[in-house]
Amino acid sequence: MRYTFGQAEAFYWVARLGGFRAAAQHLNLSQPTVSLRIKELERILGGELFDRSLYRPAPTTLGNAIYADIERMLAHAEQVQRHSKDGLHGRSLLRIGAADSFAAAILPDLLAQLARRHAELQVDVTVDFSTKLEQLLLDRSIDIAFLSQPRAHEGVTIVPLWLIDLVWVIGEGLPFSGNIATPENLVDLPIFTNSSPSGLFTTIQMWFGAQGLKPRRLNTCNPLTVIARLASAGTGAAMIPREMIHLSGEKLALRVLEARPAIPSHNLCAMWWNNESADECSYLVNLAADIAKIGR
């Protein structure tokens, strides 16, 4: 007896997400349905796939042995499904994840080019901070991510595109002596940033931590354009990509401070799975890089 695609999919997401409930939510199924599919797959394969005695179900030796094959099978099935819908017209749906700075600076021109070159293409865009985009890509909820500071993963391509210059900014109306930003003279100010575990949140904590300090008031929100406007209002400081200053609006009243110590730049990268879509992702990255060259 052969196993079904649904059984393989249930196994993959339980192993990937570390739980039956999480897999059921991801697949939009009931938890008993996912459990039944796993039990049927175990019966077909002749052994247990998960150790259920632990807090989280952990793959057994058999489970680990089939995981990579199941992952490749699901990736191939996704590609076959796209081709069956697209016919000779190529891809019909492209799911892009974009960090704020990429979305503001590159995405409008990128989508305009895609619309001119591929009139039938539907594009779904998710704008979020980079750690969330990375997880969405790993969950195969998006096809490609343009993000900063991604981690390496087996089977995933990461291409560095350019450096993101980070600066401290304050509103022109905020009482502040001089133009130098140090951990000591910012520690008591309200700081606006993305929430943890975003790259900016982590960089801010490390910048203060290098001097043995921790900012006393971290106010978190999204997106970066809002963060820039909050700083412009004169109520605190923000660390943002330099290019976001003009991309956030012409009416901002911001002072750029010289950071001491210097703020390490972030790497803006493209990230995608090494599968049959790799050439399409490379094509998209080349378009984005060409747009960036024109604008810089």
C-alpha positions, 0 to 999 in steps of 0.5 A: 500500500502506498502512502498519500500526499496528504500523509506525507504533508502532515508528517513534514509539517509536524516535523518542521513546526514541532507539534501536531497542533501547529501542523494542523493550523498551518494545513487548515486541518483539525488536529485529529485529522493530522494525527490520523494521517501520521498513524496511517503513514506509520502503519504503511512504513512499518514504524513510528515516525515520532517519539511522543513521550517528549514535550514536543514530538521528535522524529525517530530514526525512521522519521529522520531518514525520510524527512529530506526525501519528503521535503524534496517531494513536496517542493517538486509537487509545488513546482508541478502544480505551478506549471499545471496552472501556468501552461506556456505562460510561466509562473502565474503567482509570485510571493515576495517578502520584503523588508521595510527599506527594500519595500520603500526603495526598490519594490515600486519600480520592481513591481512596475517592471514585472507588470510591463514584462509579465502582464499575467503575473499575480504578485503577493507582497508581504512587508515585515521585518527580516526575522519574520520574512526568514521564517515565512520563507522556511515555511514556504509561505513566500517564494523569495525574501529580500531581507537583512542579516539572514541565517544560513540554512541547508538547501537555501540560497542567500545572495548579498545585494548591498549594505544598509547604512544605519544611523541614529536620528532625532527630531529637530525639536528634541533638546539634545546637545551636540551631534554625537550619539553615544550609548551614554547620552541616548540611554535615557531617551525613548528609543523607537524601533522594531520589536524583538527579534528584529535585526534593528532591535538586536543591533540597538541592544548590542550597541548599548551593550558594548558599553555595558548599558541597556536603553531604559525606554524601548518603544516598538512598532512597525513600519520604519516610516512610522518610526522615522515620523515618531522620531521626527515628532521630537519625542525620542531617538531612532536607529533607521537605514539612512535611505529611510530618511527621504523615503519616509516623507519630505516634511520630516524634521530629523537630525542625523547624529554621528554614532560613537561607536559606529553602527555596523552595517546590515547586509541586504540579501535575497533568499530562496530555496534551491529548487526548480524556482531558483532560476526565476528567483535569480532573474528577480534578484537581477532586476532588483539589483539593476533598479538599485544601481540606477537609484544609487 
